[in-house]
């Protein structure tokens, strides 16, 4: 994979468009990309959880759902670090063609233009090939086990996509959210691009010693609005 272009925290836009106007339009674009994904996986979760919780294994189902949420945090970290930020040989091998080009071919563009709505959110089609394989295989096991764990994984994925959207566009003053926002926007900067890969949690950054020190360096106030 070629080296990424020089990165800037400021979005590329015409000088005549006020930043807040540009930001609102890109937020709307990003939201509309997330709606189909959210609805699809929400209905899948409702159906599977309704069946699983109607059995006599309610606590087992809840335990597997929680395990799926925890598994997602590791999947998110590994994908961010080794796929979205990975370096691949120039040949069109399976890893490069499918994992990077198929799932997120524009991640470097997201770092170059962090408020571009086309690169903030995933789309329904992104992980459908994986889901269409994983979902039927999961039903080889009792519905209150692996199928529910998969629900936890995909719902956490949806939650992570909305959180990523919020970290770029939300104006929340909630202290924890502000810390998460500064942490992520520092990752978007040139000095933080190879650190702070976690979005939903910093846990795995700490485990592998790739965290951003403290809460990151100060981010321009314009970017935190």
C-alpha positions, 0 to 999 in steps of 0.5 A: 500500500502506498504511503498516506498523503500528508494529514491535516486536522482541518477539513478541506473545503472552499474558503467561502463555506463556513466551517459549521455549515460544512460540518452540518452538511457532512454530519447529515451525509454520515447519518444517512449512511448509517441508517440502513446499517442500524435498521438491518442489524437492529431487526436481526438482534430483535429476532434472535434475542426474542427467541433466545430469551424465550428459552430457559437459558436467559442468563446464558443468553445474556452472558453470551451477548456480553461476551460478544460486546467484549469480543468486538472491542478486540476485533475493532482494535485489530481491524483499526491497527492492522487493516485500516492502518496496515501496510500491504504489498503492492500486489493484489493479494487476498488480504489487500483486495478484500480486507482493505479495498473491500471493507474500507478503501478510503481510510487514509482519506478519512485522516486527510479530511476527518469531517468528510461525511463519506469517510466517517461512517460505514455502510450496510454493504461493508460487512454483509459478506462476512455476516452472511457467512457468520450468521448461518454458521452461528446457528450450528450452536444453540440459539442462546449461545453463539447466535446471541454472541454474534448479535453482541458483536454486530450491535457493538459494531453499530454502536461503534459506528455511531460513536465514531460519528458522534466523536466527530460531530457531537457537541456534548459536554459530558466529561467522559465523552469529551475525553474520548473525543480528544483521544480520537481526534489526537489519533487523527492528527499527524503525531497520533496516527500510529497510536490510539487505535481504540474508539470504544475503549482504550483498553487494548491500546494499553495492553499492547502499549500503543496508547496516547499519553494522558488525554492527548495534546490539546485539539484546536477549539474549532475541532471540538465544537 
